[in-house]
Amino acid sequence: MTFEQRQGSSGVCAVAAVYGATLPLAQRHPLHMLFMVVAACMFLGNLHHATGKPFLVGCNPMITPAGRGLDIVFVPFWIAIFVLNYMGFQDSKAAIGKSN
């Protein structure tokens, strides 16, 4: 994925997050699910680049040491994003029962 594609997809996610902030808590769980999927995919991509292990696809020979270092930094970031969205997903699902 090129840098421009990542910027575009981040922009779409930002718009979805702003829209989700206007929704009641009980209606936010689809967005949290989407953000969990995005975080899991980004985690796997960064982990693949950081380790250089071809566990999903082949190795990319164009990854520089600086790029590998950046990927190492983002692996725990995406884990945290996944966990926070999981917590939001659970809270949103729990709010469904309270709103009825």
C-alpha positions in Angstrom: 0.0 0.0 0.0 1.4 3.3 -1.0 1.7 6.3 1.3 -1.1 8.1 -0.6 -3.4 5.2 -0.2 -2.8 5.1 3.6 -3.4 8.8 3.8 -6.7 8.5 1.9 -7.9 5.6 4.0 -6.9 7.4 7.2 -9.0 10.4 6.0 -12.0 8.1 5.5 -11.6 6.6 9.0 -11.3 10.1 10.5 -14.6 11.1 8.9 -16.2 7.9 10.2 -14.8 8.7 13.7 -16.2 12.2 13.7 -19.6 10.9 12.5 -19.5 8.2 15.2 -18.9 10.8 17.9 -22.3 12.3 17.0 -24.1 8.9 17.5 -25.5 7.6 20.7 -23.3 5.1 22.4 -25.6 2.2 21.6 -25.2 2.8 17.9 -21.4 3.0 17.7 -20.5 -0.7 17.8 -20.3 -1.1 13.9 -17.6 1.7 13.8 -15.7 0.1 16.7 -15.8 -3.2 14.8 -14.5 -1.5 11.6 -11.7 0.2 13.5 -10.7 -3.1 15.2 -10.4 -4.7 11.7 -8.3 -1.8 10.5 -6.1 -2.0 13.6 -5.6 -5.7 13.2 -4.6 -5.4 9.5 -2.2 -2.5 10.2 -0.7 -4.4 13.2 -0.1 -7.4 10.9 1.4 -5.2 8.2 3.7 -3.4 10.6 4.7 -6.6 12.3 5.5 -8.2 8.9 7.7 -5.2 8.0 9.3 -4.9 11.4 10.3 -8.6 11.6 11.0 -9.3 8.0 9.4 -12.7 8.4 7.2 -13.7 5.5 4.4 -15.1 7.6 1.6 -13.7 5.4 3.3 -12.7 2.1 6.8 -12.6 0.8 9.5 -10.2 2.1 9.6 -6.7 0.7 13.3 -5.9 -0.2 12.6 -2.2 -0.4 12.1 -1.7 3.3 14.8 0.5 4.7 16.3 0.2 8.2 14.5 3.5 9.1 11.2 2.1 7.8 11.7 -1.1 9.8 12.3 1.0 12.9 9.1 3.0 12.3 7.2 -0.3 11.9 8.6 -1.5 15.2 7.2 1.6 16.9 3.8 1.2 15.4 3.3 -2.5 16.4 2.4 -1.6 20.0 0.4 1.4 18.9 -1.9 -0.8 16.8 -2.3 -3.2 19.7 -3.4 -0.3 21.9 -5.8 0.9 19.3 -7.3 -2.5 18.9 -7.8 -2.9 22.7 -9.4 0.5 23.1 -11.8 -0.2 20.2 -12.6 -3.6 21.7 -13.5 -1.8 24.9 -15.6 0.7 23.1 -17.3 -2.1 21.1 -18.2 -3.9 24.4 -19.5 -0.7 26.0 -21.6 0.1 22.9 -23.1 -3.4 22.8 -23.8 -3.2 26.6 -25.5 0.2 26.0 -28.0 -1.4 23.6 -29.7 -3.3 26.5 -29.8 -0.2 28.7 -31.4 2.0 26.0 -34.4 -0.4 25.5 
